[in-house]
Amino acid sequence: MTVTVLLTMFLSFIHFGQDAPPQSDARRKLDERGAHAMGFDQEKTTHHFLLYQDGGGIDVGVKEASDTANRDAIRMHLPHLARLFSQGSFDLPHFIHATDVPGTAAMKRLKDRISYQYRETPGGGRVDIVTSDPEALGAIHAFLRFQITDHKTGDSLEVEIR
């Protein structure tokens, strides 16, 4: 074996089993504000933001099926979020991200052209966001793409056909 191979194996052994690198300060603050605003642990849950031809979805669930406390908190938060959004209130995303979130100004203005429907999922819940208005659709997609990027969910930035 070469020295390079041995060194690589040694470094892999040292790092094996160690925790992931610490979160950046910005990500930690985002998660802290999110936990405060949403009422559930951001580390023990997953967020997914999906883009569709008629809108998109916000899907939140627990990582462990036995985590009923966070699951129940998700199920309390998401219907409330759907109500707020349908009323044109986007203060929570602004608070959580500590910035003006793309798309929210238009979503507020076009609130009567967008529907928000909550549904329970096995691990938590989901809010489907639907519109037939092209301007509202663009705003929804801008909002969801920002969420994907800022939360670093790894979800596709492309519109899914369903």
N, C-alpha and C positions, 0 to 999 in steps of 0.2 A: 504494500500500500504506500501511496505517496504521502508526504507530509500534509498536503492539502486535504486529502481524503480523511486522514486521521484528525486533523484540526476541525473539519466540518462535522465529523461524527462527535467529537468532544463537545463542540459548541452546541450541537443539537441535544446532547445528553444534559448539559447544564441547563438549557432553556426548557427542556421537557418538564411539564407539570407546573411550571411557574404560572402565576396569574398573568392575564393580559396586561399590556402596558397601561399605566394610569391614564385616566381620561384627561383630555385637555381641560384647562380652566373654563373655557367657553362652553364646552360640552357639559361639564359638571353643573355650571350655572343654568344652562338650558334645562337639564334634568331636574334640578332643584325647583325651578319655577314651574316646570311641568307637573311635578308631584304636588306642589302647593295648589295649582289651579285645577288639576284633574282629580286629585284625591287618591291616587294610586302610585305605587312604586314603579318608576320608569325602568329600573334595572330588571324588574321581575316580569315585565310585560313587553309585548312587541307591538309596534305600530306599522301598519301598511297603508300606503296611499296609492290608489289605483285610478288610472285614467281610462275613461270609456268614451265612445262616440257621442253619448248623450249626457256626459258628466263625469262622474267618478265615485270613488268610495273611500271612506276612512274606516279601517278595520283594526280593532285593538283587541288583544287577547293575552292571557297569562301564558308564561313559559311552562309552568308546571300545573297540570290539571288539578292537583290537590290544593292549589292556592285560591281557595274560595273567597278570601277577604279581598284580594285585588280583583278577582273576577266580578264580584258583586259591586265593587267600587266603579269598575268600568261600566257596568250595566246601569249604574246611577248617573254617571257622567255623560255618556253618549246621548241619551234622550234629551237631557238638559242642553247639551251642545246643539243638537238638531233644532230645538226650540229657539235658542238664542240666534243661531244663524238664520232661521226662517224669519225672525224679526229684524234682521239686518244688523245684529250686534256681533262684532268681531273683535271685541276687547280682549277676549282670552288669547287668541293667537298673537295679538300685539304684545300682551303681557309675557306670554311664554317665550316668545322669540326676541323680545326687547327691541323690536323694530316694526316698521310698517310692513305688513305681509303683502306681497304682490297678489293682486286679484281681489282683495277684500273691499276696496273702495267701490269697484264695479259690482261686486256681489251684493253689497249693501244697497246700492242704487237700483239694482235689478232684482231685488229680493222677491218681487211678485212673479218673476219669471223662472224661479228656481224652486224645486221641492227638495226637502230633506226628509228622508224616511229612515227611522231607526229600526233595526231588527237584531234580536238576540242571536248570538252564535254560541257554540259549545264552550269556547274559551273566554267569551266576553261579549262583544257586540260590534255592530257595524252601522255606519250612516251612509246611505246611498244618496248621492247628490245628482239630481236629474234636471235637465232643461232642454228645450227645443230652440232656444234663442242663441244665435251664433255669438253675440257679444258676451252673453253670460257664460257660454261654454268656454270661450277663450279665457275669461276671468277664473273660472273653476279650474281649468288646466294650469294656469299660472300659479294659483294658490296651491294646488296639489304638488306641482313640480318643486315649488319652494320647500314644501314640507318634506318631500323625499330627500332633497339635497341637504336641508338643515338638520334633519334627524338622522341623516346617513342610513336610511333604511335599506338601500340597495334595490328598491323597487324600480321598475322600468319607467323611464321618462317618456316612453312612446305610448300612444293611444292603443288600447286593446280593442279588438273587435269581438263582441260577444253576441 
